[in-house]
Amino acid sequence: MTTTPTRITHLLNGVPWEGTAERTSPVFNPATGEQTGELDLASAALVDEVVTHAHEAWASGWGSISLAKRTQVLFRFRELLNERKEDIAALITAEHGKVLSDALGEVTRGLEVAEFACGIPHLMKGGFTENASTKVDVYSIRQSLGVVAVISPFNFPAMVPLWFVPVAIACGNAVVIKPSEKDPSAVNAVAELWTEAGLPDGILSVVHGDKEAVDAFLTHPQVKAVSFVGSTPIAKYVYETGTAHGKRVQALGGAKNHMLVLPDADLDLAADAAVNAGFGSAGERCMAISALLAVDTIADELIEKIKDRVGKLVTGDGTRGCDMGPLVTAQHRDKVTSYLDAGTQAGATLVIDGREGDVDADADGYFLKPTLFDHVTTDMSIYQDEIFGPVLSVLRVKTYDEALALINANPYGNGTAIFTNDGGAARRFQNEVEVGMIGVNVPIPVPMAYYSFGGWKNSLFGDTHAHGMEGVHFFTRGKVVTSRWLDPSHGGLELGFPQNV
Ligand code: NAD
């Protein structure tokens, strides 16, 4: 049975846009292949209208409203998100495809950023130095920027916007979000909660769109900052274009994450971790493990353990209690599948072929089951490219040093993990590896909200990571005040450069 696709549109001031879009884009349920939505795509003119309105809303008070009042909205938002997290998770599964438990996990990690932002009065405290010079005090304050744009990828439709939006709003900014065109509904649902929580009109808007909308944000004079997450080529483009237009930009890009297993590791723990981090969310995580570096002496045993575990996984419709869902679109599934032939042709051993076997779903879903390659080498495209699917490659190494050199030579530096029972080796690894987020016997080391999330090298353009204190810093600008009160004898006329006395 086919249903008529629902119109999905921009959310301005908490209400759906009533205009008519010149361009639209289809939204699918990846588990069934059915088109469920038709998404309005914004023109540059609409982006201009929304940004102008957001700027007016910011200028008329949110940036200068008391922290007590801002915090009340944040606490209410936190409560509403917690109450509705199952509904948001269902929307994610329906458009992204990830299984419900995974979708709920994503919302929960986003919720933690809202909880962090509730502490904004503490986080925005400045410094104060009494008597820096005689009867002269110096203090620092941080103020909001104005309008900031958040441009997010398909793979975490709720969590990635939540990395930025609560912190940006808590810092006193107005925010416009441009979600991925592939799974836009979760963001609309979360934005409605902000309105319900009492956020004033214009402080948060959702504008759907593609390159035209993104370019309009990157060049708009009233957009002061851009937080972007997506693939490396687009992240680089966003960083270069946004900064060329005078904005501060943090642009988080793609990844190729390595997991190193040393011979003394607990191999059951390592096998669980490799399967969870390799195939969770069908490998469509920027922190997914896609390259497993196994020291030769334990590689065969580890691969056997991984095979056992993969054999027990059920792939299928994310609403049916399966372990792994479909890929996001038919095109992406086909692209990921093409790497199975590429890997075999390049000489890798296809240990588990994800094209074989049944799935628990409709035939038209975009499925590829977990795939495992062995004897992968660094010259192969299955190693070099970010496949972003359920394809795990084993590279055999002889030593720790060989593994470290291999990881550090990779152009990406998002996440990595080491599995070992040797504290000294782990400590060396965390010190020597050129990667932003590191797990020690932890496969997906996504930092807590009160730390910051971000990679190195081609995994992040800009110098500021997401959320934590780096987020507060990104969404504010500093002022330092030097003041003198109650001192009539200020020294009289003196044109020399002031010296502290
Ligand atoms: P993508 O780069 O295709 O899209 C990201 C955003 O950019 C979307 O909102 C999209 O509409 C927009 N966009 C796409 N093409 C554009 C263009 N030519 N000009 C301007 N804007 C454009 O990424 P995706 O496929 O949605 O997401 C997957 C990618 O995101 C992967 O590479 C993954 O590693 C990465 N990612 C990184 C992190 C991180 O923290 N580093 C987190 C999540 C995802």
Residues whose N, C-alpha, C, O or C-beta is under 5 A from the ligand:
A	BS01	NAD	I151 S152 P153 F154 N155 K178 P179 S180 E181 G209 D210 K211 V214 V229 G230 S231 T232 I234 L252 G253 G254 A255 C286 S459
